Amino acid sequence: MVNNKMNDKYKFIDIFQTILMIILILFGLLILYQIIRKIAGGSWETENIIIALLMFNISLTVALALNQVRTSIGLHYLTNKVNHLVKDFKEHNH
């Protein structure tokens, strides 16, 4: 039962992270295109490009935080399993 809940959490985080990364890649390509157009004669105003880069940075930070959460969930699960093994080992030796 616990393992099934862990898989559901992983599945949701993986799907959300994959969608977020696809959106980030597309947004990053759009920003790159606008920067190239700005250098070649302009499309967006400089302030808009800076705001877009800031939003890209914040989104990338959220994606990295999701990766950290996924790793933390896995580590917590592994730590609980190891603690149970240590407890069983101590009981068996005494």
Gaussian input, Z-matrix of N, CA and C with variables (Angstrom, degrees):
# hf/3-21g

backbone

0 1
 N
 C     1     B1
 C     2     B2     1     A1
 N     3     B3     2     A2     1     D1
 C     4     B4     3     A3     2     D2
 C     5     B5     4     A4     3     D3
 N     6     B6     5     A5     4     D4
 C     7     B7     6     A6     5     D5
 C     8     B8     7     A7     6     D6
 N     9     B9     8     A8     7     D7
 C    10    B10     9     A9     8     D8
 C    11    B11    10    A10     9     D9
 N    12    B12    11    A11    10    D10
 C    13    B13    12    A12    11    D11
 C    14    B14    13    A13    12    D12
 N    15    B15    14    A14    13    D13
 C    16    B16    15    A15    14    D14
 C    17    B17    16    A16    15    D15
 N    18    B18    17    A17    16    D16
 C    19    B19    18    A18    17    D17
 C    20    B20    19    A19    18    D18
 N    21    B21    20    A20    19    D19
 C    22    B22    21    A21    20    D20
 C    23    B23    22    A22    21    D21
 N    24    B24    23    A23    22    D22
 C    25    B25    24    A24    23    D23
 C    26    B26    25    A25    24    D24
 N    27    B27    26    A26    25    D25
 C    28    B28    27    A27    26    D26
 C    29    B29    28    A28    27    D27
 N    30    B30    29    A29    28    D28
 C    31    B31    30    A30    29    D29
 C    32    B32    31    A31    30    D30
 N    33    B33    32    A32    31    D31
 C    34    B34    33    A33    32    D32
 C    35    B35    34    A34    33    D33
 N    36    B36    35    A35    34    D34
 C    37    B37    36    A36    35    D35
 C    38    B38    37    A37    36    D36
 N    39    B39    38    A38    37    D37
 C    40    B40    39    A39    38    D38
 C    41    B41    40    A40    39    D39
 N    42    B42    41    A41    40    D40
 C    43    B43    42    A42    41    D41
 C    44    B44    43    A43    42    D42
 N    45    B45    44    A44    43    D43
 C    46    B46    45    A45    44    D44
 C    47    B47    46    A46    45    D45
 N    48    B48    47    A47    46    D46
 C    49    B49    48    A48    47    D47
 C    50    B50    49    A49    48    D48
 N    51    B51    50    A50    49    D49
 C    52    B52    51    A51    50    D50
 C    53    B53    52    A52    51    D51
 N    54    B54    53    A53    52    D52
 C    55    B55    54    A54    53    D53
 C    56    B56    55    A55    54    D54
 N    57    B57    56    A56    55    D55
 C    58    B58    57    A57    56    D56
 C    59    B59    58    A58    57    D57
 N    60    B60    59    A59    58    D58
 C    61    B61    60    A60    59    D59
 C    62    B62    61    A61    60    D60
 N    63    B63    62    A62    61    D61
 C    64    B64    63    A63    62    D62
 C    65    B65    64    A64    63    D63
 N    66    B66    65    A65    64    D64
 C    67    B67    66    A66    65    D65
 C    68    B68    67    A67    66    D66
 N    69    B69    68    A68    67    D67
 C    70    B70    69    A69    68    D68
 C    71    B71    70    A70    69    D69
 N    72    B72    71    A71    70    D70
 C    73    B73    72    A72    71    D71
 C    74    B74    73    A73    72    D72
 N    75    B75    74    A74    73    D73
 C    76    B76    75    A75    74    D74
 C    77    B77    76    A76    75    D75
 N    78    B78    77    A77    76    D76
 C    79    B79    78    A78    77    D77
 C    80    B80    79    A79    78    D78
 N    81    B81    80    A80    79    D79
 C    82    B82    81    A81    80    D80
 C    83    B83    82    A82    81    D81
 N    84    B84    83    A83    82    D82
 C    85    B85    84    A84    83    D83
 C    86    B86    85    A85    84    D84
 N    87    B87    86    A86    85    D85
 C    88    B88    87    A87    86    D86
 C    89    B89    88    A88    87    D87
 N    90    B90    89    A89    88    D88
 C    91    B91    90    A90    89    D89
 C    92    B92    91    A91    90    D90
 N    93    B93    92    A92    91    D91
 C    94    B94    93    A93    92    D92
 C    95    B95    94    A94    93    D93
 N    96    B96    95    A95    94    D94
 C    97    B97    96    A96    95    D95
 C    98    B98    97    A97    96    D96
 N    99    B99    98    A98    97    D97
 C   100   B100    99    A99    98    D98
 C   101   B101   100   A100    99    D99
 N   102   B102   101   A101   100   D100
 C   103   B103   102   A102   101   D101
 C   104   B104   103   A103   102   D102
 N   105   B105   104   A104   103   D103
 C   106   B106   105   A105   104   D104
 C   107   B107   106   A106   105   D105
 N   108   B108   107   A107   106   D106
 C   109   B109   108   A108   107   D107
 C   110   B110   109   A109   108   D108
 N   111   B111   110   A110   109   D109
 C   112   B112   111   A111   110   D110
 C   113   B113   112   A112   111   D111
 N   114   B114   113   A113   112   D112
 C   115   B115   114   A114   113   D113
 C   116   B116   115   A115   114   D114
 N   117   B117   116   A116   115   D115
 C   118   B118   117   A117   116   D116
 C   119   B119   118   A118   117   D117
 N   120   B120   119   A119   118   D118
 C   121   B121   120   A120   119   D119
 C   122   B122   121   A121   120   D120
 N   123   B123   122   A122   121   D121
 C   124   B124   123   A123   122   D122
 C   125   B125   124   A124   123   D123
 N   126   B126   125   A125   124   D124
 C   127   B127   126   A126   125   D125
 C   128   B128   127   A127   126   D126
 N   129   B129   128   A128   127   D127
 C   130   B130   129   A129   128   D128
 C   131   B131   130   A130   129   D129
 N   132   B132   131   A131   130   D130
 C   133   B133   132   A132   131   D131
 C   134   B134   133   A133   132   D132
 N   135   B135   134   A134   133   D133
 C   136   B136   135   A135   134   D134
 C   137   B137   136   A136   135   D135
 N   138   B138   137   A137   136   D136
 C   139   B139   138   A138   137   D137
 C   140   B140   139   A139   138   D138
 N   141   B141   140   A140   139   D139
 C   142   B142   141   A141   140   D140
 C   143   B143   142   A142   141   D141
 N   144   B144   143   A143   142   D142
 C   145   B145   144   A144   143   D143
 C   146   B146   145   A145   144   D144
 N   147   B147   146   A146   145   D145
 C   148   B148   147   A147   146   D146
 C   149   B149   148   A148   147   D147
 N   150   B150   149   A149   148   D148
 C   151   B151   150   A150   149   D149
 C   152   B152   151   A151   150   D150
 N   153   B153   152   A152   151   D151
 C   154   B154   153   A153   152   D152
 C   155   B155   154   A154   153   D153
 N   156   B156   155   A155   154   D154
 C   157   B157   156   A156   155   D155
 C   158   B158   157   A157   156   D156
 N   159   B159   158   A158   157   D157
 C   160   B160   159   A159   158   D158
 C   161   B161   160   A160   159   D159
 N   162   B162   161   A161   160   D160
 C   163   B163   162   A162   161   D161
 C   164   B164   163   A163   162   D162
 N   165   B165   164   A164   163   D163
 C   166   B166   165   A165   164   D164
 C   167   B167   166   A166   165   D165
 N   168   B168   167   A167   166   D166
 C   169   B169   168   A168   167   D167
 C   170   B170   169   A169   168   D168
 N   171   B171   170   A170   169   D169
 C   172   B172   171   A171   170   D170
 C   173   B173   172   A172   171   D171
 N   174   B174   173   A173   172   D172
 C   175   B175   174   A174   173   D173
 C   176   B176   175   A175   174   D174
 N   177   B177   176   A176   175   D175
 C   178   B178   177   A177   176   D176
 C   179   B179   178   A178   177   D177
 N   180   B180   179   A179   178   D178
 C   181   B181   180   A180   179   D179
 C   182   B182   181   A181   180   D180
 N   183   B183   182   A182   181   D181
 C   184   B184   183   A183   182   D182
 C   185   B185   184   A184   183   D183
 N   186   B186   185   A185   184   D184
 C   187   B187   186   A186   185   D185
 C   188   B188   187   A187   186   D186
 N   189   B189   188   A188   187   D187
 C   190   B190   189   A189   188   D188
 C   191   B191   190   A190   189   D189
 N   192   B192   191   A191   190   D190
 C   193   B193   192   A192   191   D191
 C   194   B194   193   A193   192   D192
 N   195   B195   194   A194   193   D193
 C   196   B196   195   A195   194   D194
 C   197   B197   196   A196   195   D195
 N   198   B198   197   A197   196   D196
 C   199   B199   198   A198   197   D197
 C   200   B200   199   A199   198   D198
 N   201   B201   200   A200   199   D199
 C   202   B202   201   A201   200   D200
 C   203   B203   202   A202   201   D201
 N   204   B204   203   A203   202   D202
 C   205   B205   204   A204   203   D203
 C   206   B206   205   A205   204   D204
 N   207   B207   206   A206   205   D205
 C   208   B208   207   A207   206   D206
 C   209   B209   208   A208   207   D207
 N   210   B210   209   A209   208   D208
 C   211   B211   210   A210   209   D209
 C   212   B212   211   A211   210   D210
 N   213   B213   212   A212   211   D211
 C   214   B214   213   A213   212   D212
 C   215   B215   214   A214   213   D213
 N   216   B216   215   A215   214   D214
 C   217   B217   216   A216   215   D215
 C   218   B218   217   A217   216   D216
 N   219   B219   218   A218   217   D217
 C   220   B220   219   A219   218   D218
 C   221   B221   220   A220   219   D219
 N   222   B222   221   A221   220   D220
 C   223   B223   222   A222   221   D221
 C   224   B224   223   A223   222   D222
 N   225   B225   224   A224   223   D223
 C   226   B226   225   A225   224   D224
 C   227   B227   226   A226   225   D225
 N   228   B228   227   A227   226   D226
 C   229   B229   228   A228   227   D227
 C   230   B230   229   A229   228   D228
 N   231   B231   230   A230   229   D229
 C   232   B232   231   A231   230   D230
 C   233   B233   232   A232   231   D231
 N   234   B234   233   A233   232   D232
 C   235   B235   234   A234   233   D233
 C   236   B236   235   A235   234   D234
 N   237   B237   236   A236   235   D235
 C   238   B238   237   A237   236   D236
 C   239   B239   238   A238   237   D237
 N   240   B240   239   A239   238   D238
 C   241   B241   240   A240   239   D239
 C   242   B242   241   A241   240   D240
 N   243   B243   242   A242   241   D241
 C   244   B244   243   A243   242   D242
 C   245   B245   244   A244   243   D243
 N   246   B246   245   A245   244   D244
 C   247   B247   246   A246   245   D245
 C   248   B248   247   A247   246   D246
 N   249   B249   248   A248   247   D247
 C   250   B250   249   A249   248   D248
 C   251   B251   250   A250   249   D249
 N   252   B252   251   A251   250   D250
 C   253   B253   252   A252   251   D251
 C   254   B254   253   A253   252   D252
 N   255   B255   254   A254   253   D253
 C   256   B256   255   A255   254   D254
 C   257   B257   256   A256   255   D255
 N   258   B258   257   A257   256   D256
 C   259   B259   258   A258   257   D257
 C   260   B260   259   A259   258   D258
 N   261   B261   260   A260   259   D259
 C   262   B262   261   A261   260   D260
 C   263   B263   262   A262   261   D261
 N   264   B264   263   A263   262   D262
 C   265   B265   264   A264   263   D263
 C   266   B266   265   A265   264   D264
 N   267   B267   266   A266   265   D265
 C   268   B268   267   A267   266   D266
 C   269   B269   268   A268   267   D267
 N   270   B270   269   A269   268   D268
 C   271   B271   270   A270   269   D269
 C   272   B272   271   A271   270   D270
 N   273   B273   272   A272   271   D271
 C   274   B274   273   A273   272   D272
 C   275   B275   274   A274   273   D273
 N   276   B276   275   A275   274   D274
 C   277   B277   276   A276   275   D275
 C   278   B278   277   A277   276   D276
 N   279   B279   278   A278   277   D277
 C   280   B280   279   A279   278   D278
 C   281   B281   280   A280   279   D279

   B1=1.4503
   B2=1.5264
   B3=1.3437
   B4=1.4637
   B5=1.5210
   B6=1.3268
   B7=1.4542
   B8=1.5279
   B9=1.3406
   B10=1.4590
   B11=1.5243
   B12=1.3301
   B13=1.4620
   B14=1.5293
   B15=1.3255
   B16=1.4621
   B17=1.5273
   B18=1.3375
   B19=1.4601
   B20=1.5192
   B21=1.3518
   B22=1.4630
   B23=1.5229
   B24=1.3388
   B25=1.4603
   B26=1.5240
   B27=1.3155
   B28=1.4648
   B29=1.5241
   B30=1.3202
   B31=1.4543
   B32=1.5290
   B33=1.3325
   B34=1.4619
   B35=1.5247
   B36=1.3177
   B37=1.4647
   B38=1.5235
   B39=1.3295
   B40=1.4679
   B41=1.5258
   B42=1.3302
   B43=1.4660
   B44=1.5203
   B45=1.3199
   B46=1.4619
   B47=1.5272
   B48=1.3113
   B49=1.4647
   B50=1.5308
   B51=1.3178
   B52=1.4636
   B53=1.5260
   B54=1.3223
   B55=1.4661
   B56=1.5179
   B57=1.3223
   B58=1.4636
   B59=1.5224
   B60=1.3228
   B61=1.4629
   B62=1.5289
   B63=1.3207
   B64=1.4646
   B65=1.5202
   B66=1.3291
   B67=1.4614
   B68=1.5248
   B69=1.3331
   B70=1.4648
   B71=1.5263
   B72=1.3113
   B73=1.4719
   B74=1.5247
   B75=1.3334
   B76=1.4595
   B77=1.5274
   B78=1.3304
   B79=1.4584
   B80=1.5250
   B81=1.3237
   B82=1.4633
   B83=1.5201
   B84=1.3365
   B85=1.4675
   B86=1.5299
   B87=1.3284
   B88=1.4587
   B89=1.5294
   B90=1.3178
   B91=1.4674
   B92=1.5222
   B93=1.3251
   B94=1.4631
   B95=1.5287
   B96=1.3175
   B97=1.4614
   B98=1.5324
   B99=1.3266
   B100=1.4708
   B101=1.5307
   B102=1.3147
   B103=1.4715
   B104=1.5268
   B105=1.3262
   B106=1.4733
   B107=1.5306
   B108=1.3262
   B109=1.4706
   B110=1.5302
   B111=1.3301
   B112=1.4736
   B113=1.5220
   B114=1.3197
   B115=1.4653
   B116=1.5289
   B117=1.3365
   B118=1.4581
   B119=1.5343
   B120=1.2930
   B121=1.4597
   B122=1.5138
   B123=1.2931
   B124=1.4515
   B125=1.5007
   B126=1.2820
   B127=1.4532
   B128=1.5183
   B129=1.2938
   B130=1.4530
   B131=1.5202
   B132=1.3315
   B133=1.4607
   B134=1.5264
   B135=1.3214
   B136=1.4675
   B137=1.5230
   B138=1.3307
   B139=1.4721
   B140=1.5235
   B141=1.3324
   B142=1.4683
   B143=1.5267
   B144=1.3116
   B145=1.4655
   B146=1.5263
   B147=1.3281
   B148=1.4719
   B149=1.5228
   B150=1.3274
   B151=1.4660
   B152=1.5306
   B153=1.3306
   B154=1.4694
   B155=1.5277
   B156=1.3249
   B157=1.4761
   B158=1.5239
   B159=1.3246
   B160=1.4608
   B161=1.5316
   B162=1.3281
   B163=1.4642
   B164=1.5273
   B165=1.3211
   B166=1.4603
   B167=1.5301
   B168=1.3171
   B169=1.4642
   B170=1.5288
   B171=1.3214
   B172=1.4664
   B173=1.5293
   B174=1.3250
   B175=1.4669
   B176=1.5213
   B177=1.3050
   B178=1.4605
   B179=1.5248
   B180=1.3201
   B181=1.4566
   B182=1.5264
   B183=1.3339
   B184=1.4642
   B185=1.5313
   B186=1.3182
   B187=1.4705
   B188=1.5275
   B189=1.3151
   B190=1.4662
   B191=1.5240
   B192=1.3260
   B193=1.4682
   B194=1.5264
   B195=1.3351
   B196=1.4643
   B197=1.5178
   B198=1.3055
   B199=1.4641
   B200=1.5291
   B201=1.3170
   B202=1.4683
   B203=1.5271
   B204=1.3271
   B205=1.4642
   B206=1.5205
   B207=1.3245
   B208=1.4705
   B209=1.5248
   B210=1.3213
   B211=1.4622
   B212=1.5250
   B213=1.3219
   B214=1.4598
   B215=1.5243
   B216=1.3302
   B217=1.4655
   B218=1.5271
   B219=1.3217
   B220=1.4587
   B221=1.5161
   B222=1.3262
   B223=1.4598
   B224=1.5263
   B225=1.3355
   B226=1.4629
   B227=1.5300
   B228=1.3246
   B229=1.4616
   B230=1.5270
   B231=1.3299
   B232=1.4599
   B233=1.5250
   B234=1.3275
   B235=1.4629
   B236=1.5244
   B237=1.3256
   B238=1.4689
   B239=1.5211
   B240=1.3212
   B241=1.4584
   B242=1.5351
   B243=1.3273
   B244=1.4628
   B245=1.5271
   B246=1.3341
   B247=1.4653
   B248=1.5229
   B249=1.3384
   B250=1.4646
   B251=1.5305
   B252=1.3233
   B253=1.4645
   B254=1.5250
   B255=1.3188
   B256=1.4695
   B257=1.5186
   B258=1.3344
   B259=1.4687
   B260=1.5295
   B261=1.3284
   B262=1.4649
   B263=1.5285
   B264=1.3179
   B265=1.4559
   B266=1.5218
   B267=1.3414
   B268=1.4728
   B269=1.5282
   B270=1.3293
   B271=1.4691
   B272=1.5267
   B273=1.3082
   B274=1.4645
   B275=1.5308
   B276=1.3232
   B277=1.4636
   B278=1.5185
   B279=1.3051
   B280=1.4781
   B281=1.4559
   A1=110.70
   A2=116.13
   A3=119.97
   A4=110.11
   A5=116.74
   A6=120.93
   A7=111.00
   A8=116.75
   A9=121.05
   A10=110.71
   A11=117.53
   A12=121.31
   A13=110.45
   A14=116.70
   A15=120.46
   A16=109.92
   A17=116.40
   A18=119.91
   A19=111.43
   A20=117.28
   A21=120.62
   A22=111.08
   A23=116.88
   A24=120.14
   A25=110.29
   A26=116.36
   A27=120.53
   A28=110.97
   A29=116.24
   A30=120.61
   A31=110.74
   A32=116.69
   A33=120.68
   A34=110.75
   A35=117.39
   A36=121.07
   A37=110.29
   A38=117.98
   A39=121.11
   A40=111.82
   A41=116.63
   A42=119.80
   A43=110.43
   A44=116.81
   A45=120.79
   A46=111.01
   A47=116.58
   A48=120.63
   A49=110.89
   A50=118.12
   A51=121.04
   A52=111.13
   A53=116.89
   A54=120.40
   A55=110.53
   A56=117.03
   A57=120.98
   A58=111.57
   A59=117.42
   A60=120.06
   A61=111.48
   A62=117.95
   A63=120.47
   A64=110.39
   A65=116.49
   A66=120.46
   A67=110.63
   A68=116.94
   A69=120.62
   A70=111.97
   A71=116.58
   A72=119.95
   A73=110.19
   A74=116.66
   A75=119.97
   A76=111.44
   A77=116.55
   A78=121.13
   A79=110.68
   A80=116.60
   A81=120.54
   A82=112.07
   A83=116.36
   A84=119.90
   A85=111.41
   A86=116.63
   A87=120.40
   A88=111.19
   A89=116.59
   A90=120.36
   A91=110.18
   A92=117.39
   A93=120.80
   A94=110.68
   A95=116.42
   A96=121.15
   A97=110.94
   A98=115.94
   A99=119.46
   A100=111.63
   A101=117.73
   A102=120.83
   A103=109.65
   A104=116.34
   A105=119.73
   A106=110.25
   A107=116.74
   A108=119.40
   A109=111.58
   A110=116.65
   A111=120.64
   A112=109.75
   A113=117.04
   A114=121.03
   A115=109.93
   A116=117.37
   A117=121.47
   A118=113.10
   A119=118.37
   A120=117.68
   A121=113.60
   A122=116.61
   A123=118.89
   A124=116.65
   A125=113.48
   A126=122.83
   A127=106.98
   A128=117.26
   A129=121.63
   A130=108.92
   A131=114.70
   A132=119.55
   A133=108.62
   A134=115.88
   A135=120.61
   A136=111.27
   A137=117.23
   A138=120.89
   A139=111.07
   A140=116.18
   A141=119.77
   A142=111.55
   A143=116.82
   A144=120.33
   A145=110.18
   A146=116.97
   A147=120.55
   A148=110.59
   A149=117.60
   A150=120.92
   A151=110.36
   A152=117.12
   A153=120.31
   A154=111.02
   A155=116.93
   A156=120.00
   A157=110.91
   A158=117.30
   A159=120.88
   A160=110.58
   A161=116.51
   A162=120.36
   A163=110.97
   A164=117.08
   A165=121.26
   A166=110.37
   A167=116.56
   A168=121.74
   A169=110.90
   A170=117.15
   A171=120.60
   A172=110.05
   A173=117.08
   A174=120.77
   A175=111.54
   A176=116.71
   A177=120.53
   A178=110.74
   A179=117.00
   A180=121.29
   A181=110.90
   A182=117.59
   A183=121.52
   A184=110.24
   A185=117.13
   A186=120.47
   A187=110.79
   A188=117.14
   A189=120.28
   A190=111.27
   A191=116.71
   A192=120.40
   A193=110.64
   A194=117.15
   A195=119.99
   A196=111.56
   A197=116.41
   A198=120.31
   A199=110.08
   A200=116.76
   A201=121.33
   A202=110.86
   A203=117.61
   A204=121.72
   A205=109.87
   A206=116.36
   A207=119.99
   A208=110.97
   A209=116.41
   A210=120.62
   A211=110.78
   A212=116.28
   A213=120.90
   A214=111.59
   A215=116.86
   A216=120.45
   A217=110.03
   A218=116.38
   A219=120.34
   A220=112.15
   A221=116.77
   A222=120.94
   A223=111.07
   A224=116.59
   A225=120.04
   A226=110.23
   A227=116.77
   A228=121.38
   A229=110.45
   A230=116.76
   A231=121.21
   A232=110.82
   A233=117.41
   A234=121.36
   A235=110.88
   A236=117.42
   A237=120.42
   A238=110.87
   A239=117.82
   A240=120.95
   A241=111.07
   A242=116.99
   A243=120.84
   A244=110.04
   A245=117.82
   A246=120.76
   A247=111.32
   A248=116.96
   A249=119.58
   A250=111.25
   A251=117.70
   A252=120.64
   A253=111.38
   A254=116.78
   A255=120.39
   A256=110.03
   A257=116.95
   A258=120.83
   A259=110.26
   A260=116.92
   A261=120.23
   A262=111.91
   A263=116.87
   A264=121.58
   A265=111.29
   A266=116.88
   A267=120.32
   A268=110.81
   A269=116.66
   A270=120.20
   A271=110.73
   A272=116.84
   A273=120.86
   A274=110.82
   A275=117.65
   A276=120.51
   A277=112.83
   A278=118.53
   A279=119.24
   A280=111.42
   D1=-45.29
   D2=-179.64
   D3=-65.93
   D4=-40.86
   D5=-179.67
   D6=-63.31
   D7=-36.68
   D8=177.84
   D9=-64.78
   D10=-40.18
   D11=177.32
   D12=-64.97
   D13=-37.91
   D14=178.49
   D15=-64.11
   D16=-42.50
   D17=179.37
   D18=-64.09
   D19=-37.78
   D20=177.65
   D21=-64.57
   D22=-41.16
   D23=178.45
   D24=-64.84
   D25=-44.31
   D26=178.59
   D27=-62.51
   D28=-42.94
   D29=-177.70
   D30=-62.83
   D31=-45.65
   D32=179.40
   D33=-63.10
   D34=-45.74
   D35=-179.43
   D36=-65.56
   D37=-40.52
   D38=178.95
   D39=-63.40
   D40=-44.81
   D41=179.36
   D42=-64.65
   D43=-46.42
   D44=179.87
   D45=-62.13
   D46=-42.26
   D47=-179.70
   D48=-67.19
   D49=-38.30
   D50=178.19
   D51=-65.18
   D52=-44.91
   D53=177.29
   D54=-62.72
   D55=-43.51
   D56=179.02
   D57=-62.01
   D58=-40.88
   D59=179.91
   D60=-67.43
   D61=-37.81
   D62=176.97
   D63=-63.76
   D64=-45.05
   D65=177.72
   D66=-62.81
   D67=-41.30
   D68=178.83
   D69=-62.77
   D70=-41.68
   D71=179.13
   D72=-63.27
   D73=-45.58
   D74=179.16
   D75=-63.60
   D76=-42.17
   D77=178.85
   D78=-65.41
   D79=-40.40
   D80=177.61
   D81=-63.40
   D82=-39.92
   D83=177.07
   D84=-65.81
   D85=-38.27
   D86=176.38
   D87=-63.18
   D88=-43.67
   D89=178.40
   D90=-63.65
   D91=-43.45
   D92=178.62
   D93=-60.50
   D94=-43.03
   D95=177.74
   D96=-60.96
   D97=-43.16
   D98=-179.76
   D99=-68.31
   D100=-34.84
   D101=176.85
   D102=-65.39
   D103=-43.66
   D104=178.45
   D105=-63.43
   D106=-41.37
   D107=177.36
   D108=-65.31
   D109=-35.60
   D110=178.44
   D111=-64.72
   D112=-42.43
   D113=178.68
   D114=-64.95
   D115=-37.02
   D116=-176.54
   D117=-83.49
   D118=-4.55
   D119=178.85
   D120=149.66
   D121=-12.39
   D122=169.87
   D123=104.30
   D124=139.19
   D125=173.42
   D126=-139.07
   D127=-72.90
   D128=175.85
   D129=-83.42
   D130=156.84
   D131=172.39
   D132=-74.04
   D133=157.01
   D134=-178.31
   D135=-59.18
   D136=-38.79
   D137=-179.97
   D138=-62.90
   D139=-38.48
   D140=179.18
   D141=-67.11
   D142=-37.53
   D143=177.37
   D144=-66.08
   D145=-40.86
   D146=178.70
   D147=-64.46
   D148=-42.17
   D149=177.95
   D150=-64.31
   D151=-41.12
   D152=177.95
   D153=-62.98
   D154=-41.25
   D155=177.40
   D156=-64.91
   D157=-36.59
   D158=177.01
   D159=-64.70
   D160=-44.06
   D161=177.71
   D162=-63.84
   D163=-38.58
   D164=176.67
   D165=-61.75
   D166=-42.73
   D167=179.30
   D168=-63.61
   D169=-43.90
   D170=179.44
   D171=-64.21
   D172=-42.60
   D173=179.36
   D174=-63.94
   D175=-39.55
   D176=177.46
   D177=-65.17
   D178=-37.34
   D179=176.73
   D180=-63.44
   D181=-40.78
   D182=177.54
   D183=-64.39
   D184=-41.22
   D185=178.59
   D186=-62.70
   D187=-41.35
   D188=177.61
   D189=-67.22
   D190=-35.81
   D191=177.45
   D192=-65.21
   D193=-39.21
   D194=176.30
   D195=-62.16
   D196=-39.47
   D197=177.08
   D198=-63.55
   D199=-39.62
   D200=177.98
   D201=-65.25
   D202=-39.84
   D203=178.82
   D204=-63.88
   D205=-44.37
   D206=178.94
   D207=-60.43
   D208=-43.09
   D209=178.56
   D210=-65.28
   D211=-39.84
   D212=179.89
   D213=-65.27
   D214=-40.53
   D215=177.82
   D216=-61.70
   D217=-44.79
   D218=179.38
   D219=-64.54
   D220=-39.86
   D221=179.19
   D222=-66.85
   D223=-39.92
   D224=178.91
   D225=-63.53
   D226=-43.13
   D227=178.26
   D228=-61.94
   D229=-44.83
   D230=-179.93
   D231=-65.36
   D232=-39.94
   D233=179.13
   D234=-62.30
   D235=-41.84
   D236=177.76
   D237=-62.32
   D238=-42.54
   D239=179.54
   D240=-63.75
   D241=-43.17
   D242=179.84
   D243=-65.14
   D244=-40.21
   D245=178.20
   D246=-61.68
   D247=-39.98
   D248=176.67
   D249=-65.61
   D250=-39.15
   D251=177.70
   D252=-65.11
   D253=-40.84
   D254=178.63
   D255=-63.69
   D256=-43.04
   D257=179.29
   D258=-62.19
   D259=-44.97
   D260=178.10
   D261=-62.82
   D262=-40.74
   D263=179.22
   D264=-62.90
   D265=-42.97
   D266=179.34
   D267=-64.98
   D268=-41.07
   D269=178.81
   D270=-65.58
   D271=-36.39
   D272=-178.25
   D273=-70.58
   D274=-35.74
   D275=-177.81
   D276=-78.38
   D277=-18.76
   D278=-178.10
   D279=-101.68

